[in-house]
Amino acid sequence: MTDKPNILWIMADQLRFDYLSCYGHPHLDTPNIDALAARGVRFTNAYVQSPVCGPSRMSAYTGRYVRSHGATWNGMPLRVGEPTLGDHLRQVGARAVLVGKTHMTADLEGMAWLGIDPQSEIGVARSQCGFEPFERDDGLHPDSPRQNWSAYDDYLVAHGFASDNPWEDFANSGLDSDGELLSAWLLKNSRLAANVPEEHSETAYMTNRAMDFMREARTDGRPWMCHLSYIKPHWPYIVPAPYHEMYDERHILPPVRSDMERETDHPLVRAYHNARVCKSFSRDHLREHVIPAYMGLIKQLDDNLGRLFAWMDAEGFSENTIIAFTSDHGDYLGDHWMGDKDFYHEAAVKVPLIIADPRPEADGTRGLVSDALVEMIDLPATFMEALGCAPKPHVIEGRDLTSILHGKDGFSRRYVISEHDYHWSEMAVALGQPQEDAHTTMIFDGRWKYIRCEGFRPVLWDLQNDPDELVDLGASEDPLCVKTRARMESALLKWATRHHTRITATPEVLARQKIAAESGILIGFWDEAEYQDAVGKPFSSLTPQGRP
């Protein structure tokens, strides 16, 4: 054990906040995640900084908003000079280790410009989002080549699951009654059992790799933060037996949507409704195929976390490891006539967040449910505090959650922010939106959710009177709505124009910033008397060598 706690940061990809029993799902029983909540703090208002994998994760790993780090979409490189959580932790002798997904794209052009070898120690850290890659797994597409960063394909081959693309053919495909291989990229095949035994599935494999890391870390002696980042329940939606048949149509909740939403006059929202994935998930028969598999993936995740937590208890890790559980965004699953993610309804932008801190200071908050407005970028600040990093407000835009975890006052936030760059999408093509205008920004104060849509009117929901977000008040002439839109737009402007690029403004640098005359720069003085009155010493005290 180390003097500082270790941190296990678990992230499930595309997990909705309300698809866990501790968050109120009536049919999904997730006892292991629920037990984690019972010994920690469960947050009910946690929001990601983008409803898309890549930019959301880059915010999570830097503690900074999307407009600050600049990686606005999947595949957009995180610039080589952007500080990350791993960089901050290494400065205090702690390890930042990855097991699973980051969706990081390396800034190879930036590294080449600076002469950084991608294979060097610095180059690896820059390529892996600041993490030490114990095992990286970002998944594949059906026609992708074998991964060069993950051993999961090699693991499958070693256990008898050999093909040109084992990830696709076994972990993400199923067999029909005739033994024909059917890909889960086609949603009609979601109810098949994945063509791999559960113990060799990706979720089970990554759980085992987290244990492997902790065994290795025991002999290292340094404190660590391990990011266990599961690729599921992200699509392709398919799960191994027996989870593929645990749920059926009886367990599917009715979609949250209204006919009035389909009749919207908002061009961007209408373009979303017309996108392929949204039209697909608006069909009830498709939801009946997909949602049972999605639920099975979550149940499998919970069972594997139970296995992991029991192992940590037996091995003595639990008593000195902070465990944080969250997601990078949600999944519409047909709510609001939409599929996948990419917009700002609660189903997409709100995530589960549970933090269990084993330290005695947290004993008074075990089982606490907090409704504080928190953001994903708060996690780096919280982890840095736990591992002994000095605060870095010139870099980290998130806020330390330790006061909530330890039952103290001091945490507050008026708004949460999320951003999306949709220039890549069907929506931008349909609307003819140029890249620089295909951008939306959400600001939410706990009641009003305001979405600024470049080139179009805003969207506004009142969650106090419309918790399902069915009525868009973005064009309402009601005086309260008019006043609220103006207030939210003003708050967005204030947020967007405050300092966010001064990442070199360390306390040492700021201490060197002096009044010009105090540093020998004499500008605007008429005569010796004026100088002496301002500076407090006679002008004649300047030696010839000291004069500018």
Summary of the structure (lengths in Angstrom):
residues: 548
radius of gyration: 25.6
end to end distance: 57.4
largest distance: 99.3
contacts: 1802
relative contact order: 0.15
helix: 39%
strand: 15%
